[in-house]
Amino acid sequence: MNAEALARVRALTERRLDADEWRAALAVPIAAQEMEENRALVRWFRRRYPTPLERLAYVRRAYRRWTANAPRQ
């Protein structure tokens, strides 16, 4: 990702919403297809990592991987 695209993504993800924008975002219902896709991902994850200990171990590994590859500010 180039520096300009990274700056745009960072600006979008780090922006602050006021209370009205927050309420408006929460008022938008999740589409049935999106809900089913989310449920399918959760089912897969729970089958792949069936215990809380395995899930936590995965998240710790993933976090190290994500932070190791994150662009420096």
FENBELTA-V718375 format. One line per field, one symbol per residue. burial: b if it has 24 or more other ideal C-beta (glycine too) atoms within 12 Angstrom, else e. A space follows every 50 residues. Layout:
burial = ???
This chain:
burial = eeeeeeeeeeeeeeeeeeeeeeeeeeeeeeeeeeeeeeeeeeeeeeeeee eeeeeeeeeeeeeeeeeeeeeee
